[in-house]
Amino acid sequence: MSVGRALAGIVTPIYLALVGFGPVELSVYVMVVAGTSALLSTGIGTLSDRVGRRTFLVVVPLFTALAGSIFATTASHPMLFVAGALGSFGRGAGAGAGAIGPYQPAESAYVTERVAPRHRNAVFGRLTFASSVGAAIGGPLALLVPSIRSHAGTPITLFRVAFFAIAVVSALAGIVALALHEVRRARTEHRLRPRFPRRSRWLLYRLWVTNTLNGAAVGMFGPFLTYWFYRRYGVDPGEVGVLYTVVNVATIASSLSAAAWARRWGLVRTVSVVRVLQSLLLVPMVLSANFEIAGAWFLVRMLIQRIGLPLRQSYVVGLADPDERASVAALSNLPSQVATAISPLLTGYLFAEADLLVPFEVAATLQLANALTFWAFFRRHPPDEEVAPVVVEGSGDAVP
């Protein structure tokens, strides 16, 4: 799935610009896609706690495959909006890892149910590693798009092969998920009705604050990163794809080291420090004089980002009540996704009326605030694997 998402993150923003999307219309597209993805993710998370995870891991990639096929065959703006929304298509950058689609709450819960707590951080690190490998494969596929500076032809002709490639790999992801095994859940009354996680409310309310700040930050620059490189430095999709490939290959080991950093520093401290560094590194990246220097700063930032991503995913599902994991994973991201859907409108306005730098500077400030609030809210709530067991005197039993 990461192969297709990486390629879509590179080619979609540039393709939309070439078929007539201005900064504001591109922002509206991002808002529609993000909003639909938020609804899908929330519904999948809450329902999968009742009916199981596997179905969503099969069906959602097929929606993305359908979106790729539509993008390959039409340049109609309304059709691109509809296809992009249903397939969560082309939201992130091609150097992303771990952002695999609206089924992620179901996937996180599926994995957590099968992994001992002491191994959870390492397993989520390996999942991020796998996503990085996929993104490293997807980046070079941007070379399927001929140079837009030296080849004549309509945008749909130039980009068609790339979009069909996205459709194929996404369909394969759904087919692979058919092989997953899941124990059938017992039938319960009203099991199709979404249920608010009551026992995990304290966790959910705090995550809503921190994730809203981060979602607003990511929404202001994440979906526009490829477009920003294209506008600021005049690069082709292939050049951006090469940069993302270098980043994905260079950062593969970072996700595997996440568990070791958490053992050394503690999970909450590690995530907080990583978020602070991520926010600070945005500034020199956008102030760089050329594409190569900006790419170098981007590489450093992604090396650090890969450490925090699996730890945060592991932390959320680890602290949630076992019967509410997917619901918490989904609902905790709902304010973030709403913020991610709204904040691009401000980016589009600033791109059109101000300059290409201001949205990134605002995003850096928001992400710094996210790091500080995460530390304030969770520093006294370590995950289970960091809580030393206490032996009850006279019983010989160890309890947390």
C-alpha positions in Angstrom: 0.0 0.0 0.0 2.9 2.4 0.7 4.2 1.9 -2.8 1.0 3.4 -4.2 0.6 6.1 -1.6 4.2 7.3 -2.1 3.8 7.5 -5.9 0.4 9.2 -5.5 1.9 11.7 -3.1 4.5 12.7 -5.8 2.4 12.8 -9.0 -1.0 13.9 -7.8 -0.3 17.5 -6.7 1.7 18.3 -9.8 -0.9 16.6 -12.1 -3.7 18.6 -10.4 -1.7 21.8 -11.0 -1.2 21.0 -14.6 -4.9 20.3 -15.3 -5.8 23.7 -13.9 -6.0 23.4 -10.1 -4.9 26.7 -8.6 -3.6 27.0 -5.0 -7.1 27.6 -3.6 -8.8 24.8 -5.6 -5.9 22.4 -4.6 -6.5 23.4 -1.0 -10.2 22.6 -1.4 -9.3 19.2 -2.9 -7.1 18.4 0.0 -9.8 19.5 2.4 -12.4 17.2 0.8 -10.0 14.2 0.7 -9.0 14.7 4.3 -12.5 15.2 5.5 -13.7 12.0 3.8 -10.7 10.1 5.1 -11.6 11.3 8.6 -15.1 10.0 8.3 -14.0 6.7 6.9 -11.3 6.2 9.5 -13.6 7.0 12.4 -16.3 4.6 11.0 -13.8 1.9 10.4 -12.2 2.2 13.8 -15.4 2.2 15.8 -17.0 -0.6 13.7 -14.0 -2.8 13.7 -14.1 -3.1 17.5 -17.5 -4.8 16.9 -17.3 -6.7 13.7 -13.6 -7.3 13.1 -10.6 -5.8 11.3 -9.9 -7.9 8.2 -12.7 -6.8 6.0 -11.5 -3.1 6.1 -8.0 -4.2 5.3 -9.2 -5.8 2.1 -11.8 -3.2 0.9 -10.1 0.1 1.5 -7.1 -0.6 -0.8 -9.6 -1.5 -3.5 -11.1 2.0 -3.2 -7.6 3.4 -3.8 -7.2 1.2 -6.8 -10.4 2.5 -8.2 -9.3 6.1 -7.6 -6.0 5.4 -9.5 -7.9 4.1 -12.5 -10.2 7.1 -12.6 -7.2 9.5 -12.4 -5.6 7.6 -15.3 -8.7 8.0 -17.5 -10.1 11.5 -16.9 -9.1 15.0 -16.1 -12.7 16.1 -15.1 -12.4 18.2 -11.9 -15.6 16.8 -10.3 -14.5 13.2 -11.0 -11.1 13.9 -9.6 -12.7 15.2 -6.4 -14.9 12.2 -6.0 -12.2 9.7 -6.8 -9.7 11.4 -4.6 -12.2 11.4 -1.7 -13.1 7.8 -1.9 -9.5 6.6 -2.4 -7.9 9.0 0.1 -5.8 9.7 -3.0 -2.6 11.8 -3.1 -2.9 13.4 0.3 0.6 13.0 1.7 4.1 13.3 0.4 6.0 10.5 -1.3 8.5 10.4 1.6 5.8 9.4 4.1 5.9 6.2 6.1 3.1 4.6 8.2 0.3 6.6 6.6 -1.3 3.8 4.7 -5.0 4.8 4.6 -8.2 5.1 6.6 -8.0 1.4 7.7 -5.0 2.2 9.9 -7.1 2.1 13.2 -8.2 -1.4 12.3 -4.7 -2.4 11.4 -3.2 -1.0 14.7 -5.8 -2.9 16.7 -5.3 -6.1 14.7 -1.5 -6.0 15.4 -1.8 -5.1 19.1 -4.1 -8.0 19.8 -1.4 -10.4 18.6 1.7 -8.9 20.2 2.9 -9.0 23.8 3.3 -5.5 25.3 7.1 -5.8 25.6 7.3 -6.3 21.8 4.8 -3.8 20.7 7.1 -0.8 20.1 9.5 -3.0 18.1 6.6 -4.4 16.0 5.2 -1.0 15.2 8.8 0.1 14.3 9.0 -2.8 11.8 5.6 -1.8 10.3 7.0 1.7 9.8 10.1 0.1 8.3 8.0 -1.9 5.9 6.1 1.3 4.9 9.5 3.1 4.3 10.6 0.2 2.1 7.3 0.5 0.1 7.8 4.3 -0.2 11.4 3.8 -1.3 10.0 1.6 -4.1 7.2 4.0 -5.0 9.5 7.0 -5.3 11.4 5.9 -8.4 8.2 5.0 -10.1 7.6 8.7 -10.5 10.1 8.4 -13.3 7.2 6.8 -15.2 6.1 10.4 -15.8 8.2 11.9 -18.6 9.8 15.3 -18.0 7.1 17.9 -18.3 9.6 20.4 -19.6 10.8 18.4 -22.5 7.8 16.2 -23.6 4.7 17.4 -25.4 1.3 16.0 -24.6 -1.6 16.5 -22.3 -1.2 15.9 -18.6 -3.4 12.8 -18.6 -1.2 11.3 -21.3 2.0 12.0 -19.4 0.7 10.7 -16.1 -1.5 7.8 -17.2 1.0 5.0 -16.6 1.9 6.3 -13.1 -1.8 6.3 -12.1 -2.4 2.8 -13.4 0.7 1.7 -11.5 -0.9 3.1 -8.3 -4.1 1.2 -9.1 -2.3 -2.1 -9.6 -0.2 -2.0 -6.4 -3.2 -0.9 -4.3 -5.3 -3.8 -5.7 -2.5 -6.2 -4.8 -2.5 -4.8 -1.2 -6.2 -5.7 -0.9 -5.6 -9.2 -2.3 -2.7 -9.8 0.1 -5.0 -8.9 3.1 -7.3 -11.7 2.1 -4.7 -14.1 3.6 -5.0 -12.5 7.1 -6.6 -14.7 9.7 -8.9 -13.3 12.3 -10.8 -15.0 15.1 -14.5 -14.5 14.6 -16.0 -12.1 17.1 -18.9 -13.2 19.2 -22.3 -11.8 18.1 -23.6 -9.1 20.4 -26.7 -7.0 20.3 -26.4 -3.8 18.2 -22.9 -4.8 17.3 -23.0 -2.7 14.2 -23.7 0.5 16.2 -20.5 2.6 16.8 -19.7 2.8 20.5 -17.9 5.6 22.3 -14.9 4.3 24.3 -15.9 5.0 27.9 -13.0 3.3 29.8 -10.5 5.2 27.7 -12.1 8.6 27.8 -9.2 10.2 29.9 -6.7 9.1 27.2 -9.0 10.2 24.3 -9.6 13.7 25.6 -5.9 14.4 26.0 -5.1 13.0 22.6 -7.8 15.3 21.0 -5.8 18.4 22.2 -2.4 17.2 21.1 -3.6 15.7 17.8 -5.5 18.8 16.8 -2.4 20.9 17.1 -0.4 18.4 15.1 -3.2 17.9 12.5 -3.4 21.6 11.9 0.4 21.7 11.4 0.6 18.7 9.1 -2.4 19.9 7.1 -0.6 23.2 6.4 2.4 21.7 4.8 2.2 17.9 4.4 -0.2 17.7 1.4 1.6 20.6 -0.3 5.2 19.5 0.0 5.5 18.1 -3.5 3.6 21.1 -4.9 5.9 23.4 -2.9 9.1 21.8 -4.4 7.5 22.1 -7.8 6.6 25.8 -7.4 9.6 27.0 -5.5 12.4 25.2 -7.4 10.7 24.2 -10.7 11.5 20.5 -10.4 9.9 17.6 -12.3 8.0 14.7 -10.7 11.0 12.5 -11.4 13.4 14.8 -9.5 11.0 14.9 -6.5 10.7 11.1 -6.7 14.5 10.7 -6.6 14.6 13.0 -3.5 11.9 11.0 -1.7 13.6 7.7 -2.7 16.9 8.9 -1.1 15.0 10.0 2.0 13.1 6.7 2.3 16.2 4.6 1.8 18.3 6.7 4.2 15.6 6.7 7.0 14.7 3.0 6.9 16.9 2.2 9.9 15.4 5.0 12.0 12.1 3.2 12.5 13.9 0.1 13.6 15.8 2.0 16.2 12.6 3.5 17.7 12.1 0.8 20.4 15.8 1.2 21.5 15.3 5.0 21.9 12.1 4.4 23.9 13.9 1.9 26.2 16.7 4.4 26.8 14.8 7.7 27.2 11.2 6.5 27.8 8.5 6.6 25.1 6.8 9.8 26.1 10.1 11.7 26.3 11.3 10.3 23.0 8.1 11.3 21.2 8.2 14.8 22.7 11.9 15.5 21.8 11.3 14.2 18.2 8.3 16.5 17.7 10.4 19.5 19.0 13.2 18.7 16.5 10.7 18.2 13.7 9.2 21.6 14.2 12.5 23.4 14.3 13.9 21.7 11.2 11.0 23.0 9.0 12.4 26.5 9.2 15.9 26.0 7.6 14.3 23.7 5.0 11.9 26.4 3.6 14.6 29.1 3.7 17.1 27.0 1.6 18.4 28.7 -1.5 18.1 25.6 -3.8 16.4 22.2 -4.1 19.5 20.3 -3.1 19.9 22.1 0.2 16.2 22.0 1.0 16.3 18.3 0.3 19.2 17.8 2.7 17.3 19.5 5.5 14.2 17.5 4.6 16.3 14.3 4.9 17.5 15.2 8.4 13.9 16.0 9.5 12.6 12.7 8.2 15.4 10.7 9.9 14.1 12.1 13.2 10.4 11.8 12.3 10.7 8.1 11.6 11.7 7.5 15.3 8.6 9.1 16.8 5.9 7.7 14.3 5.8 4.1 15.4 6.2 5.0 19.1 3.1 7.2 19.1 1.0 4.6 17.3 2.2 2.0 19.8 1.5 4.2 22.8 -2.1 5.0 21.9 -3.2 1.4 21.4 -1.1 0.3 24.3 -2.8 2.6 26.8 -6.3 2.1 25.5 -8.7 -0.5 27.0 -8.3 -3.8 25.0 -11.9 -3.7 23.9 -11.7 -0.1 22.7 -8.3 0.0 20.9 -9.5 0.5 17.3 -12.2 3.0 18.5 -9.5 5.0 20.4 -7.1 4.8 17.5 -9.8 6.2 15.2 -11.4 8.8 17.4 -8.1 10.1 18.8 -7.3 11.1 15.2 -10.7 12.6 14.4 -9.9 16.2 15.6 -6.5 15.9 13.9 -8.1 14.9 10.6 -10.7 17.7 10.9 -7.8 20.2 11.5 -5.9 18.6 8.6 -8.9 19.1 6.4 -9.5 22.8 7.4 -5.9 24.1 7.7 -5.1 23.6 3.9 -7.5 26.4 3.1 -5.3 28.8 5.0 -2.3 27.4 3.1 -4.0 27.9 -0.2 -4.8 31.5 0.6 -1.3 32.2 1.8 0.2 30.6 -1.3 -2.0 32.8 -3.5 -1.9 36.0 -1.5 1.4 36.0 0.5 4.3 33.7 -0.4 5.4 30.0 -0.2 7.2 30.3 3.2 4.6 31.5 5.7 2.5 28.3 5.9 5.5 26.3 6.8 6.5 28.8 9.5 3.0 28.7 11.0 3.1 24.9 10.9 6.4 24.8 12.7 4.9 26.8 15.6 1.9 24.5 15.8 4.0 21.4 15.9 6.2 22.8 18.6 3.0 23.5 20.7 2.0 19.9 20.0 5.3 18.6 21.4 5.0 20.6 24.6 1.4 19.6 25.3 2.1 15.9 24.6 4.9 16.1 27.3 2.6 17.9 29.7 -0.3 15.5 29.3 1.5 12.2 29.2 4.8 12.4 31.1 3.1 10.7 34.2 1.5 8.0 32.1 4.2 5.6 30.8 3.1 2.6 28.8 2.8 -0.8 30.6 6.2 -2.1 29.5 7.9 0.8 31.3 6.1 0.2 34.6 8.1 -2.0 36.8 6.1 -4.9 38.4 5.7 -4.9 42.2 5.8 -8.1 44.1 2.9 -8.4 46.6 4.5 -9.5 49.9 3.5 -13.0 50.9 1.9 -13.8 47.7 4.8 -14.2 45.3 2.7 -12.6 42.6 3.9 -9.6 40.5 1.4 -6.9 39.7 1.9 -3.7 37.8 
